[in-house]
Amino acid sequence: MLADTSHACRPGVMTELSERTKANMDVVLEETCRQLPHGGDHDSRRFIAERLIEAAQSGHSTLGELGIVARRALAELIAKNG
């Protein structure tokens, strides 16, 4: 669950994400991972979560924006593993 993290890290930069953004990230991660067998394994969930964190740090915090990022990450995972 992403909301447990109060800060997101980039090398040399510490950016605090709003509670709304963290909640949106959680929702999008869960919705996206439902498309994976058994809700996704740890590595798959982590891959998508890392993409969501990067997007949020870049200012993309709405459900729509994060959903696009998560779907792209999911498509990349499927292409890489399939």
Backbone hydrogen bonds, N-H to C=O, Kabsch-Sander energy under -0.5 kcal/mol:
donor,donor_aa,acceptor,acceptor_aa,energy
4,D,1,M,-0.7
5,T,2,L,-1.9
6,S,4,D,-0.6
8,A,15,T,-2.1
10,R,13,V,-2.1
13,V,10,R,-2.6
15,T,8,A,-1.8
15,T,13,V,-0.5
17,L,6,S,-0.6
22,K,18,S,-2.4
23,A,19,E,-2.3
24,N,20,R,-2.5
25,M,21,T,-2.5
26,D,22,K,-2.2
27,V,23,A,-2.4
28,V,24,N,-2.5
29,L,25,M,-2.6
30,E,26,D,-2.5
31,E,27,V,-2.6
32,T,28,V,-2.5
33,C,29,L,-2.6
34,R,30,E,-1.2
35,Q,32,T,-1.6
36,L,33,C,-1.6
39,G,36,L,-2.0
40,G,37,P,-1.9
45,R,41,D,-2.5
46,R,42,H,-2.6
47,F,43,D,-2.3
48,I,44,S,-2.1
49,A,45,R,-2.7
50,E,46,R,-2.8
51,R,47,F,-1.6
52,L,48,I,-2.2
53,I,49,A,-2.5
54,E,50,E,-2.3
55,A,51,R,-2.2
56,A,52,L,-2.6
57,Q,53,I,-2.6
58,S,54,E,-1.2
59,G,56,A,-1.6
60,H,55,A,-2.5
61,S,59,G,-1.0
66,L,62,T,-2.7
67,G,63,L,-2.3
68,I,64,G,-1.9
69,V,65,E,-1.9
70,A,66,L,-2.7
71,R,67,G,-2.5
72,R,68,I,-2.2
73,A,69,V,-2.3
74,L,70,A,-2.6
75,A,71,R,-2.5
76,E,72,R,-2.2
77,L,73,A,-2.4
78,I,74,L,-2.6
79,A,75,A,-2.4
80,K,76,E,-2.3
81,N,77,L,-2.5
82,G,78,I,-2.1
